[in-house]
Amino acid sequence: MRAAEGAAHDYSASADRPGSVPFTSAPLVLREFEKGEHQLHWLVQQETALEETLL
């Protein structure tokens, strides 16, 4: 059945799609992304402070 005809999509990982991410892990991925953004922000602050120290 085609998607336009109302077929449900299976977003779970499977052997035929080794690179796929299960839909249920989306909140985990979002948390990891937010942690990475926080760490990047902290590193940029550290870089700025170091540049100011060296100037």
NORQUI-V98156 format. One record per residue. RES is the residue in three letters. OMEGA is omega in whole degrees, -180 to 180 (none if undefined). D_LAST is the distance of its C-alpha to the last C-alpha in whole Angstrom. Layout:
RES:OMEGA:D_LAST / RES:OMEGA:D_LAST
This chain:
MET:-179:66 / ARG:-180:63 / ALA:-179:60 / ALA:-180:62 / GLU:175:65 / GLY:179:63 / ALA:177:62 / ALA:178:60 / HIS:176:57 / ASP:-177:56 / TYR:-180:52 / SER:178:53 / ALA:178:51 / SER:-178:54 / ALA:-179:55 / ASP:176:55 / ARG:-173:52 / PRO:-179:50 / GLY:-176:46 / SER:179:47 / VAL:178:46 / PRO:-178:49 / PHE:-178:48 / THR:179:48 / SER:-179:45 / ALA:178:43 / PRO:178:42 / LEU:179:41 / VAL:179:39 / LEU:178:38 / ARG:179:36 / GLU:178:35 / PHE:180:33 / GLU:176:32 / LYS:178:30 / GLY:177:29 / GLU:180:27 / HIS:180:26 / GLN:178:24 / LEU:179:23 / HIS:179:21 / TRP:-180:20 / LEU:178:18 / VAL:177:17 / GLN:179:16 / GLN:178:14 / GLU:179:12 / THR:180:11 / ALA:179:10 / LEU:177:9 / GLU:179:6 / GLU:179:5 / THR:-176:6 / LEU:-179:4 / LEU:none:0
